[in-house]
Amino acid sequence: MARDRSPWVDYIKGICIILVCFRHVYEGLLSVTTVPPSSETLDYLNLFFFSFRMPLFFIVSGLFLAPSFNKLGFNGYFKQRVQTIFYPFVVWGVLHISLQLLFKDYVNANREPYDYLRLFFRPRAIEQFWYLNALFL
């Protein structure tokens, strides 16, 4: 069955994801080294993209929430959200924390076993996983 999906939604979400990657790479580089002399321009771009990329991603992600909810009902919608958002959140979150604990001398994060609980109760403390939690809710 073909999905009724507007390609522009995926394009906008893809652009937002690229802008998120830009921020993570740029700030990761800043934390370990200095960026070339054009860093003032990159700083401004980073701040500019920061002002809209996640709000736009969430707005576009929620555009079709009501039709999807009406089509699937509460149980179907909830099951779909668990499969497509919550399950990856748990798998990748646990893998991410485990690798950071295993390679603690080589990563720029101070992880501790308690972070497995933080993943669920304070996801903002585990870098990028906050948005999956917010998107699920």
CNS distance restraints for C-alpha pairs under 8 A (distance, minus, plus):
assign (resid   5 and name CA) (resid   9 and name CA) 7.94 0.50 0.50
assign (resid   6 and name CA) (resid  10 and name CA) 7.43 0.50 0.50
assign (resid   7 and name CA) (resid  11 and name CA) 6.32 0.50 0.50
assign (resid   8 and name CA) (resid  12 and name CA) 6.11 0.50 0.50
assign (resid   9 and name CA) (resid  13 and name CA) 6.20 0.50 0.50
assign (resid   9 and name CA) (resid  60 and name CA) 6.43 0.50 0.50
assign (resid   9 and name CA) (resid  61 and name CA) 7.95 0.50 0.50
assign (resid  10 and name CA) (resid  14 and name CA) 5.88 0.50 0.50
assign (resid  11 and name CA) (resid  15 and name CA) 6.18 0.50 0.50
assign (resid  12 and name CA) (resid  16 and name CA) 6.22 0.50 0.50
assign (resid  12 and name CA) (resid  57 and name CA) 7.44 0.50 0.50
assign (resid  12 and name CA) (resid  60 and name CA) 7.68 0.50 0.50
assign (resid  13 and name CA) (resid  17 and name CA) 6.17 0.50 0.50
assign (resid  13 and name CA) (resid  57 and name CA) 5.57 0.50 0.50
assign (resid  13 and name CA) (resid  60 and name CA) 7.18 0.50 0.50
assign (resid  13 and name CA) (resid  61 and name CA) 7.79 0.50 0.50
assign (resid  14 and name CA) (resid  18 and name CA) 6.25 0.50 0.50
assign (resid  15 and name CA) (resid  19 and name CA) 6.27 0.50 0.50
assign (resid  16 and name CA) (resid  20 and name CA) 6.24 0.50 0.50
assign (resid  16 and name CA) (resid  53 and name CA) 5.11 0.50 0.50
assign (resid  16 and name CA) (resid  54 and name CA) 6.94 0.50 0.50
assign (resid  16 and name CA) (resid  56 and name CA) 7.48 0.50 0.50
assign (resid  16 and name CA) (resid  57 and name CA) 6.15 0.50 0.50
assign (resid  17 and name CA) (resid  21 and name CA) 6.23 0.50 0.50
assign (resid  17 and name CA) (resid  53 and name CA) 7.94 0.50 0.50
assign (resid  18 and name CA) (resid  22 and name CA) 6.20 0.50 0.50
assign (resid  19 and name CA) (resid  23 and name CA) 6.37 0.50 0.50
assign (resid  19 and name CA) (resid  49 and name CA) 6.53 0.50 0.50
assign (resid  19 and name CA) (resid  53 and name CA) 6.74 0.50 0.50
assign (resid  20 and name CA) (resid  24 and name CA) 6.28 0.50 0.50
assign (resid  20 and name CA) (resid  53 and name CA) 7.22 0.50 0.50
assign (resid  20 and name CA) (resid  54 and name CA) 7.99 0.50 0.50
assign (resid  21 and name CA) (resid  25 and name CA) 6.02 0.50 0.50
assign (resid  22 and name CA) (resid  26 and name CA) 5.89 0.50 0.50
assign (resid  22 and name CA) (resid  46 and name CA) 7.75 0.50 0.50
assign (resid  23 and name CA) (resid  27 and name CA) 5.91 0.50 0.50
assign (resid  23 and name CA) (resid  46 and name CA) 6.13 0.50 0.50
assign (resid  23 and name CA) (resid  50 and name CA) 7.84 0.50 0.50
assign (resid  24 and name CA) (resid  28 and name CA) 5.84 0.50 0.50
assign (resid  25 and name CA) (resid  29 and name CA) 6.11 0.50 0.50
assign (resid  26 and name CA) (resid  30 and name CA) 6.26 0.50 0.50
assign (resid  27 and name CA) (resid  31 and name CA) 6.19 0.50 0.50
assign (resid  28 and name CA) (resid  32 and name CA) 6.69 0.50 0.50
assign (resid  29 and name CA) (resid  33 and name CA) 5.70 0.50 0.50
assign (resid  29 and name CA) (resid  34 and name CA) 6.92 0.50 0.50
assign (resid  29 and name CA) (resid  35 and name CA) 6.86 0.50 0.50
assign (resid  30 and name CA) (resid  34 and name CA) 5.42 0.50 0.50
assign (resid  30 and name CA) (resid  35 and name CA) 6.31 0.50 0.50
assign (resid  35 and name CA) (resid  39 and name CA) 5.74 0.50 0.50
assign (resid  38 and name CA) (resid  42 and name CA) 6.62 0.50 0.50
assign (resid  39 and name CA) (resid  43 and name CA) 5.87 0.50 0.50
assign (resid  40 and name CA) (resid  44 and name CA) 6.32 0.50 0.50
assign (resid  41 and name CA) (resid  45 and name CA) 6.20 0.50 0.50
assign (resid  42 and name CA) (resid  46 and name CA) 5.93 0.50 0.50
assign (resid  43 and name CA) (resid  47 and name CA) 6.23 0.50 0.50
assign (resid  44 and name CA) (resid  48 and name CA) 6.02 0.50 0.50
assign (resid  45 and name CA) (resid  49 and name CA) 6.03 0.50 0.50
assign (resid  46 and name CA) (resid  50 and name CA) 5.99 0.50 0.50
assign (resid  47 and name CA) (resid  51 and name CA) 6.35 0.50 0.50
assign (resid  48 and name CA) (resid  52 and name CA) 7.44 0.50 0.50
assign (resid  49 and name CA) (resid  53 and name CA) 5.77 0.50 0.50
assign (resid  50 and name CA) (resid  54 and name CA) 7.38 0.50 0.50
assign (resid  52 and name CA) (resid  56 and name CA) 5.82 0.50 0.50
assign (resid  53 and name CA) (resid  57 and name CA) 6.13 0.50 0.50
assign (resid  54 and name CA) (resid  58 and name CA) 6.18 0.50 0.50
assign (resid  55 and name CA) (resid  59 and name CA) 6.11 0.50 0.50
assign (resid  56 and name CA) (resid  60 and name CA) 6.07 0.50 0.50
assign (resid  57 and name CA) (resid  61 and name CA) 6.00 0.50 0.50
assign (resid  58 and name CA) (resid  62 and name CA) 6.11 0.50 0.50
assign (resid  58 and name CA) (resid 135 and name CA) 7.30 0.50 0.50
assign (resid  59 and name CA) (resid  63 and name CA) 6.32 0.50 0.50
assign (resid  61 and name CA) (resid  65 and name CA) 7.69 0.50 0.50
assign (resid  64 and name CA) (resid  68 and name CA) 6.12 0.50 0.50
assign (resid  65 and name CA) (resid  69 and name CA) 5.97 0.50 0.50
assign (resid  66 and name CA) (resid  70 and name CA) 6.03 0.50 0.50
assign (resid  67 and name CA) (resid  71 and name CA) 6.02 0.50 0.50
assign (resid  68 and name CA) (resid  72 and name CA) 6.08 0.50 0.50
assign (resid  68 and name CA) (resid  77 and name CA) 7.13 0.50 0.50
assign (resid  69 and name CA) (resid  73 and name CA) 5.36 0.50 0.50
assign (resid  69 and name CA) (resid  74 and name CA) 6.44 0.50 0.50
assign (resid  69 and name CA) (resid  77 and name CA) 5.66 0.50 0.50
assign (resid  72 and name CA) (resid  76 and name CA) 4.80 0.50 0.50
assign (resid  72 and name CA) (resid  77 and name CA) 5.35 0.50 0.50
assign (resid  73 and name CA) (resid  77 and name CA) 5.89 0.50 0.50
assign (resid  74 and name CA) (resid  78 and name CA) 5.93 0.50 0.50
assign (resid  75 and name CA) (resid  79 and name CA) 6.04 0.50 0.50
assign (resid  76 and name CA) (resid  80 and name CA) 6.12 0.50 0.50
assign (resid  77 and name CA) (resid  81 and name CA) 6.23 0.50 0.50
assign (resid  78 and name CA) (resid  82 and name CA) 6.20 0.50 0.50
assign (resid  79 and name CA) (resid  83 and name CA) 6.24 0.50 0.50
assign (resid  80 and name CA) (resid  84 and name CA) 6.02 0.50 0.50
assign (resid  81 and name CA) (resid  85 and name CA) 5.40 0.50 0.50
assign (resid  81 and name CA) (resid  86 and name CA) 6.54 0.50 0.50
assign (resid  81 and name CA) (resid 136 and name CA) 6.36 0.50 0.50
assign (resid  82 and name CA) (resid  86 and name CA) 4.56 0.50 0.50
assign (resid  82 and name CA) (resid  87 and name CA) 5.76 0.50 0.50
assign (resid  82 and name CA) (resid 136 and name CA) 7.72 0.50 0.50
assign (resid  83 and name CA) (resid  87 and name CA) 5.43 0.50 0.50
assign (resid  83 and name CA) (resid  88 and name CA) 7.58 0.50 0.50
assign (resid  84 and name CA) (resid  88 and name CA) 6.73 0.50 0.50
assign (resid  85 and name CA) (resid  89 and name CA) 6.06 0.50 0.50
assign (resid  85 and name CA) (resid 132 and name CA) 6.35 0.50 0.50
assign (resid  85 and name CA) (resid 133 and name CA) 7.97 0.50 0.50
assign (resid  85 and name CA) (resid 135 and name CA) 7.57 0.50 0.50
assign (resid  85 and name CA) (resid 136 and name CA) 6.01 0.50 0.50
assign (resid  86 and name CA) (resid  90 and name CA) 6.25 0.50 0.50
assign (resid  86 and name CA) (resid 132 and name CA) 7.29 0.50 0.50
assign (resid  86 and name CA) (resid 133 and name CA) 7.31 0.50 0.50
assign (resid  86 and name CA) (resid 136 and name CA) 6.46 0.50 0.50
assign (resid  87 and name CA) (resid  91 and name CA) 6.17 0.50 0.50
assign (resid  88 and name CA) (resid  92 and name CA) 5.71 0.50 0.50
assign (resid  88 and name CA) (resid  93 and name CA) 7.81 0.50 0.50
assign (resid  89 and name CA) (resid  93 and name CA) 5.61 0.50 0.50
assign (resid  89 and name CA) (resid 129 and name CA) 6.93 0.50 0.50
assign (resid  89 and name CA) (resid 132 and name CA) 6.15 0.50 0.50
assign (resid  89 and name CA) (resid 133 and name CA) 7.26 0.50 0.50
assign (resid  90 and name CA) (resid  94 and name CA) 5.96 0.50 0.50
assign (resid  91 and name CA) (resid  95 and name CA) 6.15 0.50 0.50
assign (resid  92 and name CA) (resid  96 and name CA) 5.80 0.50 0.50
assign (resid  93 and name CA) (resid  97 and name CA) 6.15 0.50 0.50
assign (resid  93 and name CA) (resid 119 and name CA) 6.84 0.50 0.50
assign (resid  93 and name CA) (resid 129 and name CA) 6.85 0.50 0.50
assign (resid  94 and name CA) (resid  98 and name CA) 5.95 0.50 0.50
assign (resid  94 and name CA) (resid 116 and name CA) 6.70 0.50 0.50
assign (resid  95 and name CA) (resid  99 and name CA) 6.10 0.50 0.50
assign (resid  96 and name CA) (resid 100 and name CA) 6.22 0.50 0.50
assign (resid  97 and name CA) (resid 101 and name CA) 6.10 0.50 0.50
assign (resid  97 and name CA) (resid 111 and name CA) 7.07 0.50 0.50
assign (resid  97 and name CA) (resid 115 and name CA) 7.12 0.50 0.50
assign (resid  97 and name CA) (resid 116 and name CA) 7.07 0.50 0.50
assign (resid  98 and name CA) (resid 102 and name CA) 6.03 0.50 0.50
assign (resid  99 and name CA) (resid 103 and name CA) 5.96 0.50 0.50
assign (resid  99 and name CA) (resid 104 and name CA) 7.99 0.50 0.50
assign (resid 100 and name CA) (resid 104 and name CA) 5.34 0.50 0.50
assign (resid 100 and name CA) (resid 107 and name CA) 6.46 0.50 0.50
assign (resid 100 and name CA) (resid 109 and name CA) 7.28 0.50 0.50
assign (resid 100 and name CA) (resid 111 and name CA) 6.47 0.50 0.50
assign (resid 101 and name CA) (resid 111 and name CA) 5.79 0.50 0.50
assign (resid 101 and name CA) (resid 112 and name CA) 6.72 0.50 0.50
assign (resid 101 and name CA) (resid 113 and name CA) 7.74 0.50 0.50
assign (resid 103 and name CA) (resid 107 and name CA) 6.51 0.50 0.50
assign (resid 104 and name CA) (resid 109 and name CA) 7.45 0.50 0.50
assign (resid 104 and name CA) (resid 110 and name CA) 7.12 0.50 0.50
assign (resid 104 and name CA) (resid 111 and name CA) 7.16 0.50 0.50
assign (resid 111 and name CA) (resid 115 and name CA) 6.59 0.50 0.50
assign (resid 114 and name CA) (resid 118 and name CA) 6.62 0.50 0.50
assign (resid 115 and name CA) (resid 119 and name CA) 6.10 0.50 0.50
assign (resid 115 and name CA) (resid 126 and name CA) 7.42 0.50 0.50
assign (resid 116 and name CA) (resid 120 and name CA) 7.47 0.50 0.50
assign (resid 117 and name CA) (resid 121 and name CA) 6.26 0.50 0.50
assign (resid 117 and name CA) (resid 122 and name CA) 7.83 0.50 0.50
assign (resid 118 and name CA) (resid 122 and name CA) 4.58 0.50 0.50
assign (resid 118 and name CA) (resid 123 and name CA) 5.77 0.50 0.50
assign (resid 118 and name CA) (resid 125 and name CA) 6.83 0.50 0.50
assign (resid 118 and name CA) (resid 126 and name CA) 7.23 0.50 0.50
assign (resid 119 and name CA) (resid 123 and name CA) 4.49 0.50 0.50
assign (resid 119 and name CA) (resid 124 and name CA) 7.95 0.50 0.50
assign (resid 119 and name CA) (resid 125 and name CA) 7.55 0.50 0.50
assign (resid 119 and name CA) (resid 126 and name CA) 6.27 0.50 0.50
assign (resid 119 and name CA) (resid 129 and name CA) 7.49 0.50 0.50
assign (resid 122 and name CA) (resid 126 and name CA) 7.65 0.50 0.50
assign (resid 123 and name CA) (resid 127 and name CA) 7.59 0.50 0.50
assign (resid 123 and name CA) (resid 129 and name CA) 5.90 0.50 0.50
assign (resid 123 and name CA) (resid 130 and name CA) 4.70 0.50 0.50
assign (resid 123 and name CA) (resid 133 and name CA) 7.03 0.50 0.50
assign (resid 124 and name CA) (resid 128 and name CA) 7.39 0.50 0.50
assign (resid 124 and name CA) (resid 129 and name CA) 6.77 0.50 0.50
assign (resid 124 and name CA) (resid 130 and name CA) 4.65 0.50 0.50
assign (resid 125 and name CA) (resid 130 and name CA) 7.81 0.50 0.50
assign (resid 126 and name CA) (resid 130 and name CA) 7.12 0.50 0.50
assign (resid 129 and name CA) (resid 133 and name CA) 6.74 0.50 0.50
assign (resid 130 and name CA) (resid 134 and name CA) 6.22 0.50 0.50
assign (resid 131 and name CA) (resid 135 and name CA) 5.89 0.50 0.50
assign (resid 132 and name CA) (resid 136 and name CA) 6.01 0.50 0.50
assign (resid 133 and name CA) (resid 137 and name CA) 6.34 0.50 0.50
